[in-house]
């Protein structure tokens, strides 16, 4: 048995902002809200009725996409990609070092310029 959703859970499930949710409620297009104690909740039945109502209106409703399934990688291809990754990290490290050295040269030139001036 599914439990009633908090508004934040409903918004996350349907990939809408809370502002959009409340705007939808103000227009009368939102799902029916049930109070559980003091907390507003959306029952599974209210969610299903809302989704059907939106489909009937042809409004764009879609649940958050499931993460894509990644196809298995050939072991030799994986090894090649790992080697490439290591090489790219080395290049990045060299570039960062060169950037630091250049900054030091610039700062040194500024100090020399200001003391000569």
N, C-alpha and C positions, 0 to 999 in steps of 0.2 A: 504494500500500500504506500503510495507516494504521500509525502507530507506537503502541507501548504507552504508556498514560497514567500520569503520576505520580498519586499519591493526590489531591493538591491539584487537579490538572486534572480528574480524575474527579468530584470533589466539585463543582467549579465547573460542569462540564457538566450534572450532574444536580441542581444547586441544593440540595445538602445540605451540612451542616456536617461538619467533620472529626470532631467528637464523635459525630455521628449515624452517620458511616461506621464508626467503631471500635465503636460500640454494635451496629451491624448485623453487623459481623464477629464480635463476641463471641457473638451469638445464632446465628451460622451462616447468616445471611441475606445476607452480603456477597458481592461477586464474588471469584473466584479470583485470588489474587495470585501473580505470577511475579517472581522475583528477577532483575534485570539487573545483574550485578555485585553490589554491596551494596544497590542501590536497589529497593524494592518497586514493581512496575508492574502495570497491568491491561491485558491484551491486548484488542484489539477483539473477539476471539472470547469472552473471559471477560465483557466488558461486555455483549455481545449475549445470552449465556446468562443472565447475571444479570437483565437487563431482561425477558427472557421468563419467567424464574422469578417475578419480581415481578408481572408481568401475570397469570400463572397464579394467584398468590395474591390477585390483585385489590388489590395494594398500590398506593398512589398513587405512580407514578413518572412524572416528566415532565422533559423537558429544559428548560433555561432558554429562555424565550420569545424569539423573534426580535423585534427592535425593530419597532414598527408602521410600516407604510408610510404616509407622510404624503401625502395627496392634494394635488395642485397647487393653489395659491391664485391666484385671479383677480388680475391686476395692480392693478386699482383697489382691491380689498379689501386687498391687501398695502400699498398706499400709505396707506390709511386707518388700518391697524393700526400702521404706522410712525409716523404723525403722533400717534396716540393714545399710543404708547409714549413719544415725546418729551415730550408734555404731562404724562404721569404722572411722568416723571423730574424735570421742572421742579417739580411739586407736591411731590414727595418732597424735593427740595433746599430748597424754602421751609420745609417742616415741620422739617427738620433744623436750619436756621438759627434758626427760632423756638424750637426746643428748646434750642439753645445760649444764646440770649438769655435764656430763662427760667431756665436754670441759673445764668447770671451774676447775674441779679436775686436769685435765692434766696441765692447765696453772698454777695452784697453785703449783703443783709438780715441774714444770720447774723453777718457781721463787725460790722455796725453794732450789732446786738443785744448781741453779746459785749463790745464796747467800752463800751457804755452801761451794762452790768450790773455 
